[in-house]
């Protein structure tokens, strides 16, 4: 009786191969899920970075242009790469420095764009008539630095803001 009991106590090679095979299938499935989760995270980050920067830049430009007493550049009917306005007696200048949008105010320069995005194709066009209130047509493209599997996320923003 003892010999029969000890003979049935171990794993056979077939059982071991089946367990290893099932374990490897399980690990492959988990790895696929993990990789797809990382891809979705990168895509979400790149879209979020672009949307946040775009909304902030438009809100900041709209706020400052609405409060401006005068627009020095660009000239009426002209499209330029920088915007010079006067707000409460203080000169403000918006322009690209490399791939970052910067505001210069009181000899202090600050970045308006985030560190995860690049700004390109920035244009300001002054609209209006000589005796009326002026409007500024703003256009720029934001490209995310977060790389998705399908490439960089990019979005072009365009709006028009007027002096009050």
LINMOWO-V859559 format. One record per residue. N is the residue number from 1. PHI is phi in whole degrees, -180 to 180 (* if undefined). OMEGA is omega in radians with two decimals (* if undefined). Layout:
n	phi	omega
N	PHI	OMEGA
N	PHI	OMEGA
This chain:
n	phi	omega
1	*	3.14
2	-62	-3.12
3	-64	3.14
4	-67	-3.14
5	-63	-3.14
6	-69	-3.12
7	-69	-3.10
8	-94	-3.02
9	-87	-3.03
10	-105	3.04
11	-98	3.06
12	-87	-3.14
13	-65	3.13
14	-66	3.11
15	-63	3.14
16	-63	3.12
17	-64	3.11
18	-64	3.13
19	-65	3.12
20	-64	3.11
21	-64	3.11
22	-66	3.11
23	-64	3.14
24	-68	3.07
25	-63	3.11
26	-61	3.14
27	-67	3.10
28	-63	3.11
29	-64	3.12
30	-64	3.10
31	-64	3.10
32	-62	3.11
33	-65	3.13
34	-63	-3.13
35	-66	3.12
36	-67	3.08
37	-65	3.09
38	-64	3.10
39	-62	3.13
40	-66	3.11
41	-63	3.13
42	-64	3.12
43	-64	3.13
44	-64	3.12
45	-63	-3.10
46	-67	3.11
47	-67	3.14
48	-64	3.11
49	-59	-3.12
50	-67	-3.12
51	-65	3.13
52	-63	-3.14
53	-64	3.14
54	-61	3.13
55	-65	-3.12
56	-65	-3.11
57	-63	3.13
58	-64	3.13
59	-64	-3.14
60	-66	3.12
61	-64	-3.14
62	-62	3.14
63	-62	-3.11
64	-71	3.13
65	-67	3.11
66	-61	-3.12
67	-88	-3.04
68	-68	3.02
69	-86	-3.14
70	-152	3.07
71	-118	-3.13
72	-89	-3.13
73	-148	0.10
74	-79	3.12
75	-71	-3.11
76	-58	3.13
77	81	-3.08
78	-105	3.05
79	-104	-3.14
80	-136	3.14
81	-95	3.11
82	-137	3.14
83	-126	3.09
84	-119	-3.13
85	-132	3.04
86	-118	-3.14
87	-122	-3.14
88	51	3.12
89	79	-3.14
90	-109	3.11
91	-77	3.08
92	-126	3.14
93	-132	3.09
94	-112	3.13
95	-159	3.08
96	-88	2.98
97	-124	-3.00
98	70	3.11
99	-121	3.13
100	-120	3.05
101	-83	-3.09
102	-124	3.02
103	-115	3.08
104	-113	-3.07
105	-149	-3.12
106	54	-3.13
107	56	3.06
108	-115	-3.10
109	-116	3.13
110	-130	3.05
111	-81	3.05
112	-97	-3.13
113	-94	-3.11
114	-77	-3.11
115	-80	3.14
116	-100	-3.11
117	-144	3.11
118	-119	3.12
119	-107	3.09
120	-145	3.09
121	53	3.13
122	-77	3.07
123	-137	3.03
124	-123	3.09
125	-124	-3.13
126	-87	-3.13
127	-116	3.08
128	130	3.08
129	-123	-3.03
130	-59	-3.08
131	-99	-3.08
132	-105	3.09
133	-76	-3.11
134	-95	3.06
135	-121	3.08
136	-120	3.04
137	-91	-3.07
138	-113	3.09
139	-143	3.08
140	-159	3.12
141	-119	3.08
142	-113	3.09
143	-122	-3.11
144	-80	3.06
145	-83	3.09
146	-71	-3.08
147	-90	3.02
148	-90	3.10
149	-67	3.13
150	-91	3.12
151	113	-3.11
152	-78	3.06
153	-87	-3.12
154	-143	3.13
155	-146	3.11
156	-104	3.12
157	-110	3.10
158	-149	3.13
159	-154	3.07
160	-127	-3.10
161	-129	-3.12
162	-121	3.05
163	-75	3.12
164	-83	*
